[in-house]
Amino acid sequence: MFGYIKPYVQALTVAEFEAYKGAYCGLCRTMGALTGQASRLTLNYDLAFLALFRMAAERIPSSFSRRGCVAHPVSHRNIMKRNPALEYAAAASAVLTAGKIADNANDERGFKRLGAKMISPYGRCMVRRVRKRIAELDEAVSGDLEAIAEIEDKKVASLDEPAAAFGTLLARVASFGYEGDLKLIAEEMGRRLGKIIYVFDAAEDLADDVKDEKYNPLALLYEKPYEEGAEDKRPLLKKEIADGLYSAIGIEANRAAAAFELIDEAGIGTYKGVIMNVLTLGIRAEAERILYGRGKAEDPVKFRV
């Protein structure tokens, strides 16, 4: 996961913002306890969203303690106490991070490839610390990553195919351990968000991927994808391409929101406001930034009310 699924913080209420920030910090502490202190460096917004979704889906009550941390030793803040959803998100993060490191070890070149190979043992070490909890997920995700790698190795000139494969992976992560209707809802959300994340990553990395001769479906689909005469550090996509991707992302976000709304509201509380903010506003704000170069990414942890 890449850190694209985050809220539009300006539209959060104070209570929603505190709940999100507390979950983010709580996940960081839980990762340190379960998968090692260094794993906290891999913390991202996507996993914080996963934790909040699981808390809402399972009606897990939240409690907070006010304390400092290594990143903020002076200004204490409300940190969510460890709970099953945070523990699962921490374990899932280890699995996904290890997979990403292994993928980089195969795909990158030069020093980047050497660096990935050097830290690869640590990635698997993180997984071993939690594998008893999610052994089945670890094996399934490895298979999903191999399927994605096969698509990339074949240099398939399609955005739908690799995005769908990544959606399958995220559907598995979001729904792990669930049954019945809840499993179907979680799979639908994960599938839609996985597609969105893949499109975001492809669009944001397009220039670098072309330069490094790495697989990127957008580079295969469009011979000249950028606006002419652009002097930006990251050139902008042509408007017709950006418009098409924006529309597709909006459809996937709407379907994810519709799936979440199938969950009974009773007991969800503040989580619903945060989750719907992400699905209806946060994703669109991120699309504006990546596809059109409008605004800049907000950091909800550093944002001050």
C-alpha positions in Angstrom: 0.0 0.0 0.0 1.2 3.5 -0.8 -0.5 6.0 1.5 -3.1 7.5 -0.8 -6.2 6.7 1.1 -6.5 9.5 3.6 -9.1 12.0 4.8 -9.7 15.6 3.6 -8.9 17.0 7.0 -10.5 20.4 6.4 -13.9 18.8 6.3 -13.5 16.6 9.4 -15.2 17.6 12.7 -12.9 18.0 15.7 -14.1 14.7 17.1 -13.5 12.9 13.8 -10.1 14.4 13.4 -9.1 13.4 17.0 -10.4 9.9 16.3 -8.4 9.6 13.1 -5.2 11.0 14.5 -5.5 8.8 17.6 -6.0 5.7 15.4 -3.0 6.7 13.3 -0.8 7.1 16.3 -2.2 4.0 18.0 -1.4 2.0 14.9 2.2 3.3 15.0 2.6 2.1 18.6 1.0 -1.2 17.9 3.4 -1.8 15.0 6.3 -1.1 17.2 5.1 -3.6 19.8 4.1 -6.4 17.3 6.5 -6.1 14.3 9.5 -4.1 15.7 10.3 -0.5 16.3 11.8 -0.1 12.8 8.5 -1.2 11.2 7.0 2.1 12.4 8.8 3.8 9.5 6.5 2.0 7.1 3.3 3.4 8.7 1.0 4.9 6.1 -2.5 6.3 5.8 -3.9 3.3 3.9 -3.3 1.0 6.9 -4.8 3.6 9.3 -7.9 3.5 7.1 -7.9 -0.3 7.2 -7.8 -0.2 11.0 -10.7 2.3 11.2 -12.8 0.2 8.8 -12.2 -2.9 10.8 -13.1 -1.1 14.0 -16.4 0.1 12.4 -17.2 -3.3 10.9 -16.5 -5.2 14.1 -18.0 -2.6 16.4 -14.7 -2.4 18.3 -14.9 0.3 21.0 -12.0 2.8 21.2 -10.2 4.2 24.2 -7.4 6.7 24.3 -4.5 7.6 26.5 -2.7 11.0 26.4 1.1 10.5 26.0 4.1 11.5 24.0 6.2 9.4 21.6 9.5 9.4 19.9 8.3 11.6 17.0 6.5 14.0 19.4 8.2 13.8 22.8 7.1 17.2 24.0 3.5 17.7 22.9 1.4 14.8 24.2 -1.5 13.7 22.2 -4.5 11.3 22.4 -3.3 7.9 21.2 -5.7 5.0 20.6 -5.1 2.0 22.9 -4.2 -1.3 21.3 -7.1 -3.3 20.0 -7.8 -6.2 17.6 -8.2 -3.9 14.5 -4.9 -2.1 15.2 -3.2 -5.4 15.7 -4.5 -6.8 12.4 -3.6 -3.6 10.5 0.0 -3.9 12.0 0.2 -7.5 10.9 -1.2 -6.8 7.4 1.3 -4.0 7.1 4.2 -6.4 7.7 2.9 -8.8 5.0 2.5 -6.0 2.5 5.8 -4.3 3.3 7.7 -7.6 3.0 6.0 -8.2 -0.4 6.9 -4.7 -1.6 10.5 -5.1 -0.6 10.7 -8.4 -2.4 9.1 -6.8 -5.5 11.6 -4.0 -5.4 14.5 -6.5 -5.2 13.3 -8.0 -8.4 12.3 -4.9 -10.3 14.7 -2.1 -9.3 18.2 -1.6 -10.7 21.6 -0.6 -9.3 21.7 0.7 -5.7 17.9 0.6 -5.3 17.9 -3.1 -6.0 20.9 -3.7 -3.7 19.2 -1.8 -1.0 16.0 -3.8 -1.3 17.9 -7.0 -1.2 19.8 -5.9 1.9 16.6 -5.1 3.9 14.6 -8.1 2.5 15.5 -10.3 5.4 14.1 -7.7 7.8 10.9 -7.6 5.9 10.4 -11.4 6.4 11.5 -11.0 10.0 8.5 -8.6 10.6 6.2 -11.2 9.1 7.6 -14.1 11.2 6.7 -12.1 14.3 3.0 -12.1 13.5 2.7 -15.1 11.1 0.8 -17.2 13.6 -1.9 -14.6 13.4 -2.2 -14.4 9.6 -0.3 -17.4 8.1 -3.1 -17.9 5.6 -3.1 -14.2 4.6 0.6 -14.3 4.1 0.5 -17.2 1.7 -2.5 -15.8 -0.2 -0.9 -12.3 -0.6 2.3 -13.9 -1.9 0.2 -15.6 -4.6 -1.5 -12.3 -5.5 1.9 -10.5 -5.7 3.2 -13.2 -8.1 0.1 -12.7 -10.3 0.7 -9.0 -10.4 4.4 -9.6 -11.2 3.5 -11.9 -14.0 1.3 -9.2 -15.6 4.1 -6.7 -15.3 6.7 -9.1 -16.7 4.4 -9.6 -19.7 4.2 -5.8 -20.1 0.4 -6.0 -20.5 -0.8 -2.8 -22.2 -3.9 -2.5 -20.0 -4.6 -0.5 -16.9 -7.6 -2.5 -16.0 -5.8 -5.9 -15.7 -3.1 -4.9 -13.2 -5.4 -2.6 -11.3 -7.9 -5.5 -11.0 -5.2 -7.8 -9.7 -4.1 -5.3 -7.1 -7.8 -4.9 -6.2 -8.0 -8.7 -5.6 -5.1 -8.4 -3.2 -6.6 -5.6 -1.2 -10.0 -7.3 -1.2 -8.3 -10.3 0.5 -6.6 -8.0 3.1 -9.7 -6.1 3.9 -11.9 -9.1 4.4 -9.5 -11.6 6.0 -11.2 -13.4 8.9 -14.7 -12.3 7.9 -17.7 -14.4 6.8 -21.0 -13.9 5.1 -22.3 -10.4 4.2 -19.5 -8.6 6.1 -16.9 -10.5 4.0 -18.6 -9.5 0.8 -18.8 -5.8 1.9 -15.1 -5.8 2.9 -14.1 -7.5 -0.3 -16.0 -4.9 -2.4 -14.4 -2.0 -0.5 -10.9 -3.5 -0.7 -11.3 -4.3 -4.4 -12.4 -0.7 -5.3 -9.7 0.9 -3.2 -7.1 -1.4 -4.6 -7.9 -0.3 -8.1 -7.8 3.4 -7.0 -4.4 2.9 -5.4 -2.9 1.2 -8.4 -4.1 4.1 -10.7 -2.7 6.7 -8.4 0.6 5.0 -8.2 0.8 4.5 -12.0 0.0 8.2 -12.6 2.3 9.6 -10.0 5.3 7.4 -11.0 4.8 7.6 -14.8 7.7 10.0 -15.5 10.1 8.1 -13.3 9.0 4.7 -14.7 9.6 5.9 -18.3 13.0 7.2 -17.4 14.0 4.0 -15.6 12.4 1.8 -18.3 10.0 0.2 -15.7 6.6 -1.2 -16.4 3.8 1.3 -16.3 0.6 0.6 -18.2 0.0 4.3 -18.9 3.3 4.5 -20.7 2.1 1.6 -23.0 -1.3 3.0 -23.5 -0.3 6.6 -24.4 2.7 7.5 -26.5 2.7 11.1 -25.4 0.7 11.3 -22.2 1.9 14.7 -21.0 1.0 18.3 -21.8 3.5 19.8 -24.2 5.8 22.5 -22.9 5.4 21.5 -19.2 8.4 22.6 -17.2 7.2 21.2 -13.9 9.4 18.7 -12.0 6.6 16.2 -12.6 4.9 17.0 -15.9 1.1 17.0 -16.0 -1.0 14.5 -17.8 -2.9 15.6 -20.8 -6.3 16.8 -19.8 -8.3 14.2 -21.6 -6.2 11.4 -20.0 -6.5 13.0 -16.5 -10.3 13.5 -17.0 -10.7 9.8 -17.9 -8.8 8.6 -14.9 -10.5 11.0 -12.6 -13.9 9.8 -13.8 -12.9 6.1 -13.3 -11.5 6.9 -9.8 -14.8 8.6 -8.9 -16.8 5.6 -9.9 -14.7 3.2 -7.9 -14.8 5.6 -4.8 -18.6 5.8 -5.1 -18.9 2.0 -5.2 -16.6 1.7 -2.1 -18.8 4.2 -0.3 -22.0 2.4 -1.3 -20.5 -0.9 0.0 -19.6 0.7 3.4 -23.1 2.1 3.8 -24.5 -1.5 3.7 -23.0 -1.9 7.2 -25.6 -1.2 9.9 -24.9 2.2 11.4 -25.6 1.1 14.9 -22.4 1.2 16.9 -20.2 2.7 14.2 -20.2 6.2 15.8 -17.5 8.6 14.8 -15.8 6.1 12.5 -18.5 6.5 9.9 -17.8 10.2 9.5 -14.1 9.7 9.0 -14.5 6.8 6.6 -17.1 8.5 4.5 -14.9 11.6 4.4 -12.1 9.5 3.0 -14.3 7.8 0.4 -16.2 10.9 -0.8 -13.7 13.8 -0.3 -10.2 12.5 0.5 -9.8 10.3 -2.6 -11.0 13.1 -4.9 -8.6 15.6 -3.3 -5.8 13.1 -3.9 -6.9 12.7 -7.5 -6.9 16.4 -8.0 -3.3 16.5 -6.7 -1.9 13.6 -8.7 -3.8 14.0 -12.0 -4.1 17.8 -12.2 -1.3 19.0 -9.9 -3.8 21.1 -7.9 -3.1 21.7 -4.2 -0.8 19.5 -2.2 -1.1 16.4 0.0 -2.3 17.2 3.5 -0.7 15.5 6.4 -3.6 14.8 8.9 -1.1 13.9 11.7 0.6 17.3 11.5 -2.5 19.3 10.8 -3.6 21.5 13.6 -7.2 22.2 14.6 
